[in-house]
Amino acid sequence: MTESITLPGAQKTHSGSVFTQLQFKLRQYGLNHYDAFCQSVYELRKTQLGTLLTFLMIGVSMALPMGLWTAVHSLKGLTGGLSHNAQMSLFLKMDITPDQTQNLMEVLQHNPDLNAIQYISPEQGLREFGDRIGLQGLSDSLQTNPLPGVITVEPKLAGQNSESLAKMTAFLKTLPGVDSAMLDFKWLNRLYSILAIGQRVVYALSILLGVGVLLVVLNAIRYLIQRYHKQIQIYQLVGATDAYIRRPFVYMGLQYGFWGGLLAWMMDNFILFSLTPSIRSLADSYGVNFQAPYLGLGPLVVLVCLGGALGALGGYWALSSFLRSQERV
């Protein structure tokens, strides 16, 4: 029986050759992708007008849902500020005395659930009403004042839930000297419902326009396939793999989506910059602090990554469909 002899360093040489082969394959793989990327850039530059129009179509499709999402998110912030500034109005009885009014004010001030308590006398209310309608001498022309005294309070529970506010309103109605209590909170609840519907609409539009981006890229890639139909057939005849043929078109789709996402980010920020002064003026009229919701780095990354992924998927899908159709011929 003969014994096998292992030469010193043979195992080391074998592992070194495996590492060298792996390094060569990785280098070749990187070079193939680099060549495909450069080829896709060159092809897109050849049709600058068509490429730019495709970028704009994708940009508009992606800018719309992102802009609507930003608007809904900003409105939610504004309504949060409005709900925290909600006020109750306590209308006092006409025959209430100044001492009873003072006692009621003290009771309200010691209530831990109330803030910003202010008394508006009937004379002050009539004067402010006359100023508002342009009749500054209204109080002098009337023999009796038809307006009751009013106490405005700001509940600490504002912005939490409408049920707690309704209970507090019912409690304040029972205080001595109070004729009625009013809290106009239904409009804010309606606004919250509208915003919830708007958010769902944004999600639906995002899906529909995402499909639209995919179809735009598919159409653009199919046009390029028709232009290079014969060249693709030659590649197939000389033995090029499907992955090699598909790769430049996938990079074209990736660039369509990437630059379209970047344009969408720029368009949304431009629109927000144009609307910010008007929105800030409206927010100031309601006493709400408004911060301009400009799209930062996070939304930019989301837009370019999502656009690039949809574009690459569209390019892959278009070329795969074409190559399958060629196999059936």
Secondary structure per residue as TSV (DSSP state, phi and psi in degrees):
chain	resnum	aa	ss	phi	psi
A	1	M	-	360.0	130.9
A	2	T	-	-94.9	141.5
A	3	E	-	-94.6	138.2
A	4	S	-	-76.2	137.0
A	5	I	-	-111.8	123.9
A	6	T	-	-97.9	120.0
A	7	L	-	-70.8	141.4
A	8	P	T	-61.0	133.0
A	9	G	T	84.8	-1.9
A	10	A	H	-67.6	-43.1
A	11	Q	H	-63.0	-39.9
A	12	K	H	-62.8	-39.0
A	13	T	H	-67.2	-39.9
A	14	H	H	-63.9	-46.1
A	15	S	H	-65.1	-34.4
A	16	G	H	-65.9	-37.8
A	17	S	H	-68.6	-36.9
A	18	V	H	-63.3	-42.7
A	19	F	H	-64.2	-39.5
A	20	T	H	-65.3	-40.8
A	21	Q	H	-64.9	-41.8
A	22	L	H	-63.4	-41.6
A	23	Q	H	-62.8	-40.6
A	24	F	H	-65.4	-42.0
A	25	K	H	-64.4	-42.1
A	26	L	H	-64.7	-40.6
A	27	R	H	-64.5	-42.5
A	28	Q	H	-66.0	-38.1
A	29	Y	H	-63.1	-43.2
A	30	G	H	-65.0	-40.3
A	31	L	H	-65.3	-38.3
A	32	N	H	-62.5	-43.3
A	33	H	H	-68.2	-37.5
A	34	Y	H	-64.4	-43.8
A	35	D	H	-63.0	-40.3
A	36	A	H	-65.7	-39.5
A	37	F	H	-65.0	-45.5
A	38	C	H	-62.3	-39.1
A	39	Q	H	-64.8	-40.1
A	40	S	H	-66.3	-38.9
A	41	V	H	-63.2	-42.6
A	42	Y	H	-63.5	-42.5
A	43	E	H	-66.7	-38.8
A	44	L	H	-68.3	-33.6
A	45	R	H	-71.7	-22.5
A	46	K	H	-70.4	-30.6
A	47	T	T	-116.9	70.9
A	48	Q	H	-64.5	-43.2
A	49	L	H	-65.8	-47.5
A	50	G	H	-62.7	-39.4
A	51	T	H	-64.0	-43.5
A	52	L	H	-63.7	-41.1
A	53	L	H	-63.9	-38.4
A	54	T	H	-65.4	-43.0
A	55	F	H	-56.6	-44.4
A	56	L	H	-67.4	-39.9
A	57	M	H	-61.5	-44.6
A	58	I	H	-67.3	-40.1
A	59	G	H	-61.5	-44.6
A	60	V	H	-65.2	-40.4
A	61	S	H	-63.0	-34.4
A	62	M	H	-88.7	-25.6
A	63	A	H	-71.1	-33.9
A	64	L	H	-62.6	-54.7
A	65	P	H	-64.8	-36.6
A	66	M	H	-66.9	-40.0
A	67	G	H	-65.6	-41.1
A	68	L	H	-66.1	-39.4
A	69	W	H	-62.6	-41.6
A	70	T	H	-64.1	-39.9
A	71	A	H	-64.6	-44.7
A	72	V	H	-63.8	-42.7
A	73	H	H	-63.1	-40.4
A	74	S	H	-67.7	-41.1
A	75	L	H	-63.9	-34.6
A	76	K	H	-63.5	-40.2
A	77	G	H	-64.1	-40.0
A	78	L	H	-65.9	-42.8
A	79	T	H	-67.9	-29.4
A	80	G	H	-62.6	-41.0
A	81	G	H	-67.4	-36.5
A	82	L	H	-66.7	-39.4
A	83	S	H	-68.6	-32.2
A	84	H	H	-74.5	-15.9
A	85	N	T	-103.5	15.3
A	86	A	-	-64.3	144.0
A	87	Q	-	-127.4	148.5
A	88	M	E	-106.8	144.4
A	89	S	E	-115.3	121.8
A	90	L	E	-103.0	113.2
A	91	F	E	-90.4	121.6
A	92	L	E	-85.0	159.7
A	93	K	-	-68.9	150.8
A	94	M	T	-67.0	-29.7
A	95	D	T	-97.3	16.7
A	96	I	-	-71.1	141.7
A	97	T	-	-92.0	161.4
A	98	P	H	-58.6	-36.7
A	99	D	H	-65.9	-41.4
A	100	Q	H	-64.6	-37.4
A	101	T	H	-63.3	-42.1
A	102	Q	H	-65.2	-41.3
A	103	N	H	-63.1	-41.0
A	104	L	H	-63.9	-40.5
A	105	M	H	-60.8	-41.4
A	106	E	H	-65.9	-39.4
A	107	V	H	-61.7	-43.8
A	108	L	H	-67.3	-37.6
A	109	Q	H	-67.9	-26.8
A	110	H	T	-88.8	-0.6
A	111	N	-	-80.4	119.5
A	112	P	T	-70.4	-12.0
A	113	D	T	-94.3	5.1
A	114	L	E	-121.3	148.0
A	115	N	E	-132.7	164.5
A	116	A	E	48.2	60.5
A	117	I	E	-86.4	128.5
A	118	Q	E	-139.6	135.0
A	119	Y	E	-102.6	131.0
A	120	I	E	-116.2	112.8
A	121	S	-	-71.2	160.3
A	122	P	H	-58.1	-38.4
A	123	E	H	-64.8	-43.5
A	124	Q	H	-66.2	-40.8
A	125	G	H	-63.2	-41.7
A	126	L	H	-66.9	-38.4
A	127	R	H	-65.9	-43.8
A	128	E	H	-65.8	-37.3
A	129	F	H	-64.6	-42.1
A	130	G	H	-64.1	-39.6
A	131	D	H	-64.0	-36.1
A	132	R	H	-68.7	-38.7
A	133	I	T	-93.3	4.3
A	134	G	T	83.7	19.2
A	135	L	-	-117.5	83.2
A	136	Q	T	-65.9	-28.3
A	137	G	T	-97.7	26.5
A	138	L	H	-64.4	-41.6
A	139	S	H	-63.9	-30.8
A	140	D	H	-76.8	-27.5
A	141	S	H	-83.5	-14.9
A	142	L	-	-97.1	136.9
A	143	Q	S	-75.6	-38.8
A	144	T	S	-125.3	151.6
A	145	N	-	-91.1	116.3
A	146	P	-	-82.4	-6.0
A	147	L	-	-91.8	141.1
A	148	P	-	-86.7	168.3
A	149	G	-	-71.7	149.5
A	150	V	E	-131.4	137.6
A	151	I	E	-116.2	122.6
A	152	T	E	-100.4	134.5
A	153	V	E	-132.0	151.6
A	154	E	E	-113.9	110.1
A	155	P	E	-73.4	141.2
A	156	K	T	-71.3	-20.1
A	157	L	T	-79.4	-2.3
A	158	A	T	-60.2	138.6
A	159	G	T	89.9	-5.6
A	160	Q	T	-94.6	-64.8
A	161	N	-	-157.1	151.2
A	162	S	H	-73.3	-25.2
A	163	E	H	-64.9	-43.1
A	164	S	H	-64.5	-38.0
A	165	L	H	-67.5	-37.2
A	166	A	H	-65.5	-39.6
A	167	K	H	-64.3	-41.9
A	168	M	H	-65.3	-39.2
A	169	T	H	-61.8	-42.3
A	170	A	H	-64.3	-37.1
A	171	F	H	-67.1	-42.3
A	172	L	H	-67.5	-26.6
A	173	K	H	-65.3	-25.5
A	174	T	T	-85.5	-6.5
A	175	L	S	-67.5	144.8
A	176	P	T	-63.5	134.5
A	177	G	T	92.6	-10.5
A	178	V	E	-93.6	124.2
A	179	D	E	-85.7	-42.9
A	180	S	E	-158.2	156.9
A	181	A	E	-127.7	138.8
A	182	M	E	-131.7	133.9
A	183	L	-	-135.5	107.2
A	184	D	-	-86.2	80.9
A	185	F	-	-109.0	-5.8
A	186	K	H	-66.1	-36.2
A	187	W	H	-63.8	-33.7
A	188	L	H	-72.3	-37.4
A	189	N	H	-63.9	-38.9
A	190	R	H	-63.5	-39.4
A	191	L	H	-64.5	-40.0
A	192	Y	H	-61.1	-40.2
A	193	S	H	-64.4	-41.2
A	194	I	H	-63.1	-40.7
A	195	L	H	-66.7	-36.5
A	196	A	H	-63.6	-41.9
A	197	I	H	-63.9	-41.8
A	198	G	H	-60.2	-37.4
A	199	Q	H	-65.9	-40.4
A	200	R	H	-67.5	-36.6
A	201	V	H	-62.8	-39.2
A	202	V	H	-62.2	-43.1
A	203	Y	H	-62.6	-43.5
A	204	A	H	-64.3	-43.1
A	205	L	H	-64.6	-36.4
A	206	S	H	-60.9	-42.8
A	207	I	H	-66.2	-47.0
A	208	L	H	-63.1	-44.1
A	209	L	H	-75.0	-26.3
A	210	G	H	-63.4	-43.0
A	211	V	H	-62.6	-37.1
A	212	G	H	-62.3	-41.9
A	213	V	H	-60.2	-43.2
A	214	L	H	-61.0	-41.9
A	215	L	H	-70.1	-35.3
A	216	V	H	-62.1	-45.7
A	217	V	H	-64.8	-42.0
A	218	L	H	-57.4	-45.2
A	219	N	H	-64.3	-42.8
A	220	A	H	-64.9	-41.7
A	221	I	H	-68.6	-38.5
A	222	R	H	-62.3	-36.1
A	223	Y	H	-63.9	-42.5
A	224	L	H	-66.5	-34.9
A	225	I	H	-63.4	-40.1
A	226	Q	H	-63.8	-35.0
A	227	R	H	-68.8	-37.8
A	228	Y	T	-109.4	29.5
A	229	H	H	-59.8	-49.2
A	230	K	H	-66.2	-38.5
A	231	Q	H	-64.0	-38.6
A	232	I	H	-64.8	-40.3
A	233	Q	H	-63.6	-37.9
A	234	I	H	-64.4	-43.0
A	235	Y	H	-57.8	-40.3
A	236	Q	H	-67.6	-36.9
A	237	L	H	-66.5	-34.6
A	238	V	T	-87.1	5.1
A	239	G	T	94.8	16.6
A	240	A	-	-69.3	140.5
A	241	T	-	-73.7	160.9
A	242	D	H	-61.5	-38.2
A	243	A	H	-63.0	-39.4
A	244	Y	H	-65.1	-41.5
A	245	I	H	-70.0	-38.9
A	246	R	H	-73.1	-30.3
A	247	R	H	-56.4	-48.6
A	248	P	H	-60.8	-35.7
A	249	F	H	-72.4	-32.9
A	250	V	H	-64.0	-40.6
A	251	Y	H	-68.3	-32.4
A	252	M	H	-62.5	-47.9
A	253	G	H	-60.7	-38.8
A	254	L	H	-60.6	-42.7
A	255	Q	H	-70.2	-36.9
A	256	Y	H	-56.0	-50.2
A	257	G	H	-67.9	-39.7
A	258	F	H	-62.9	-52.9
A	259	W	H	-70.6	-30.4
A	260	G	H	-64.5	-41.0
A	261	G	H	-64.3	-38.8
A	262	L	H	-64.8	-42.6
A	263	L	H	-63.5	-38.5
A	264	A	H	-61.4	-42.3
A	265	W	H	-62.4	-42.8
A	266	M	H	-67.0	-41.7
A	267	M	H	-65.0	-43.2
A	268	D	H	-62.9	-43.0
A	269	N	H	-65.8	-36.4
A	270	F	H	-65.0	-43.4
A	271	I	H	-64.6	-43.0
A	272	L	H	-63.4	-39.2
A	273	F	H	-63.7	-36.4
A	274	S	H	-71.9	-34.2
A	275	L	H	-89.8	-14.8
A	276	T	H	-57.1	-45.9
A	277	P	H	-58.6	-42.0
A	278	S	H	-66.9	-42.5
A	279	I	H	-66.7	-39.6
A	280	R	H	-65.2	-37.9
A	281	S	H	-64.0	-41.8
A	282	L	H	-64.9	-42.2
A	283	A	H	-65.3	-38.5
A	284	D	H	-63.8	-33.8
A	285	S	H	-66.6	-23.8
A	286	Y	T	-98.8	3.1
A	287	G	T	72.9	30.1
A	288	V	-	-112.1	134.8
A	289	N	-	-79.6	119.3
A	290	F	-	-108.6	126.9
A	291	Q	-	-106.7	129.5
A	292	A	-	-61.1	122.2
A	293	P	-	-86.2	56.5
A	294	Y	-	-66.2	146.5
A	295	L	-	-79.4	123.8
A	296	G	-	-97.6	-150.7
A	297	L	H	-69.4	-36.9
A	298	G	H	-59.9	-55.2
A	299	P	H	-60.0	-33.0
A	300	L	H	-62.4	-45.8
A	301	V	H	-62.5	-41.6
A	302	V	H	-62.2	-45.6
A	303	L	H	-65.1	-47.9
A	304	V	H	-70.5	-36.4
A	305	C	H	-70.6	-44.0
A	306	L	H	-66.0	-43.3
A	307	G	H	-63.1	-43.3
A	308	G	H	-63.0	-40.9
A	309	A	H	-65.4	-44.4
A	310	L	H	-63.6	-40.2
A	311	G	H	-65.1	-44.9
A	312	A	H	-63.4	-39.6
A	313	L	H	-63.2	-41.2
A	314	G	H	-63.6	-42.6
A	315	G	H	-64.3	-41.8
A	316	Y	H	-63.4	-44.4
A	317	W	H	-64.0	-44.3
A	318	A	H	-62.9	-45.9
A	319	L	H	-70.5	-36.7
A	320	S	H	-64.3	-41.2
A	321	S	H	-63.4	-41.6
A	322	F	H	-65.5	-43.9
A	323	L	H	-67.4	-35.4
A	324	R	H	-65.9	-38.9
A	325	S	H	-66.3	-32.4
A	326	Q	H	-70.5	-32.5
A	327	E	H	-68.9	-31.1
A	328	R	H	-76.8	-18.9
A	329	V	-	-73.8	360.0
